[in-house]
């Protein structure tokens, strides 16, 4: 208990479940020090000096290591320095600079890391996110666009990064970038043949293009993107989410057009074949979704009538 609660911030390795196994590691050393030959050589002050020196050495080593472990910032920088070819380590170090209020340092770190990892997609996406902190666009959008257009696609990571940037823009925390910039990058990724390996990722990025277009005030471009999303995977859940987003953004008419497109094209491509309990569950789920679809259509139609009423009064 004293070891775990004293002033020095110990590494996680200093945990009570590790003490017993650690005893076996130091047992040979303890036997050596307690052997008759060593005991005869170390008599009186010799024992005190050797024991004190050993205790001092272990204490200094513990404090020096725990000083690094106890500082997340210095630990992140040390990790990046020891692993210059690790995308994860370099990205973590850049995040540490941002968290501790040094976005310019984060951008400089990204630049140095990209010299050794010129095709790293996580690093260029991280550079785009840093732009929101520095307020200086530079050429990060163009570099990210070029990087994502070729090579391996890291679907979840890229999607999460672009969604974070779009959320920052939407909340007014990223004046250096526009929704069109995120759309450009997402479209570049969709031009990458590797993005078609996993259709779910392709559909998610197509939805992101539509959302960015709505934020840019381009409902026609958003409707075209959402129609492509239906062509990839005609899932009613995604269609309803996109239609609801269009209605909430002030474009209920385009939302209705999307629902009509799904009724004409996407609905025919849904496979409801099967037998037994699984088929019954799918049919029940589909009926529930179709009921929700009808409710959404009624809401969007009401919004269209409200907009027309406002126009007549104007």
DACOR-V131114 format. One line per field, one symbol per residue. phi: phi as a letter, one per 30 degrees, with the letter a starting at -180 (. if undefined). psi: psi as a letter, one per 30 degrees, with the letter a starting at -180 (. if undefined). burial: I if it has 9 or more other C-alpha atoms within 8 Angstrom, else O. A space follows every 10 residues. Layout:
phi = ???
psi = ???
burial = ???
//
This chain:
phi = .dddcddddd ddddbedcdd ddeddcdedd dddcdddddd dcbidedddd dddddddddd dddddddddd cedddddddd ddbdccdddd dddddddddc ibddddddde dddddcbdcd dedddddddd edddicdhcd dddddddddb idcceddddd dddddddddd dicbddbced dddedddddd ddeddddcdd dddddddded ddddddibdd dddddddddd ddbdddeddd dddddddddj bddddddddd ddddcdddcd ccdkbidddd dddddddddd ddddddeddd dddddddddd dddd
psi = eeefgaekjl lffikfffee efefefeeee eeffleeeee ejkbfeeeee eeeeeeeeee eeeeefeeef jeeeeeeeee efifgjeeee eeeeeeeeeg hieeeeeeee eeefefifgj eeeeeeeeef efefgjebge eeeeeeeffl akkieeeeee eeeeeeeeee fggiffllee eeeeeeeeef fkffffejfe eeeeeeeeee eeeeffhiee eeeeeeeeee eejhkeeeee eeeeeeeffg ieeeeeeeee eeeeeeeffk jglllaeeee eeeeeeeeee eeeeeeeeee eeeeeeeeee eee.
burial = OOOIOOOOII IOOIOOOIIO OOOOOOOOOO OOOOOOOIIO OIOOOIIOOO OOOOOOOOOO OIIOIIIIII OIIOIIIOII OOOIOOIOII IIIIIIIIOO OIIOIIIOII OOIIOOIOOI IIIIIIIIII IIIOIOIOOI IOIIIIIIII OOIOOOOIIO IIIOIIOIIO OOOIIIIIII IIIIIIIIII OIOIIIOOIO IIIIIIIIII IIIIIIOIIO IIIIIIIIII IIIIIOOOII OIIIIIIOOO IIIIIIOIIO IIIOIIIOOO OOOOOOOOII OIIOOOOOIO OOIOOIIOOI IOIIOOOOOO OOOO
//
